[in-house]
Amino acid sequence: MSDSKALVFFQQFNKLFLHALKSLLPIIIVVLFFQFVIFQSLPPDPFSLSFGLLIVAVGIALFLLGLELSIFPVGKSLANQFAQKSSLTLLLCFGFAIGFAAVIAEPALIAVAQQAETISEGRVNGMTLRVIVALSVGVVMAVGILRSVLGWPIHWLMISGYAIVLSVSYFSPEEIIGLAYDSGGVTTNIVTVPLIAAIGIGLANSIGGRNPLTDGFGLVALAVMIPMISVQLYGIYVYNFTEPGEVIHAVEKSKELPLLLKFIVDLVTMVKDILPMILVVLIFQYLILRKPLSKPMRVVFGFSMVLLGLYAFVVGLKLGLFPMGTIMAEQLIDKGATHFILLFSFMIGFATTMAEPALIAIGEQAEQAAPGRLKGSVIRTI
């Protein structure tokens, strides 16, 4: 990297780092307010909390910078190239593949699937559940791309879709409804959301008469909705036509590992999580389009920044925010004041949402799509 490029990189990183610290400020205010005003004591292990928040800010900055260098331009470029080839079939196949790849290895979905298998006494198979949700998001991507191409209004799809969700819920077993709704929520992770938005905006920019703001967004909402339907249908089947089976409990060996090895395991897991998306991009770019990536070293560097940003974000959470959340929850319970628990829930929910990397990225994309009309910070606040 030349000196001028290095200078630009550090300037961008510094800007994003300060932006991330500003985003984390509400969390710090909530913690300090409850510690000094409600509990009237110093935060336990303040150094660990401060260091954890600092690492989270570094992670958010690296993640956002990596998105700008890799996922956003690659997603928009691929959508643009497929649109220029006028091959709707290839475009739909790409949408399905990238949607499936982005979700199948999602850690939150894996955790939900494991819990569902245990609680359902083996009726719900964890791997089957993950495949169903990933296939659903793949279908969502294809339908969303078709919507952008044909100009279907997003609100009709949403109204029809949620009517189906509610209708299926009427026939679904009680044990599966909450799982279905949670399965839709966990698809919106910090890699999938920016990638889906980038593809939608890139496609809208490539089609004449389309507005990036009205036609580029909305895919994420569909990605939440469709898994709710498919998981409920799966639940209707397993609770009516199958019997409880043997549940094989995974041994959490990582808890027995030294701290350094735990961090290495986390890093390897994150590489595994984003690897399917990288493979889909490479296959469609080099084998289907048969064109090289534009600025491949920049893309590789950007993906590395995304990976390091995610890693730093998770490490920072484990070092600071997770322990602090546990300690403060215990303090609130010991105090036995329901109104304080409700106040803390509201304030920490607001603060953590303001710091969510995926929402920050979406806000910035919306601000770029409608300059002067939308503000990312206002969107996040609302």
Secondary structure, DSSP 8 states (H G I E B T S, - for coil): --HHHHHHHHHHHHHHHHHHHHHHHHHHHHHHHIIIIIS-S--SSHHHHHHHHHHHHHHHHHHHHHIIIIIHHHHHHHHHHHHHTT-HHHHHHHHHHHHHHHHHT-HHHHHHHHHHHHHTTTSS-HHHHHHHHHHHHHHHHHHHHHHHHHT--HHHHHHHHHHHHHHHHHHS-HHHHHHHHHHHHTT--TTHHHHHHHHHHHHHHHSTT--HHHHSS-HHHHHHHHHHHHHHHHHHHHHHH-----------GGGGS-HHHHHHHHHHHHHHHHHHHHHHHHIIIIIIS----SSHHHHHHHHHHHHHHHHHHHHHIIIIIHHHHHHHHHHHHHHT-HHHHHHHHHHHHHHHHHT-HHHHHHHHHHHHHSTTT--HHHHHH-
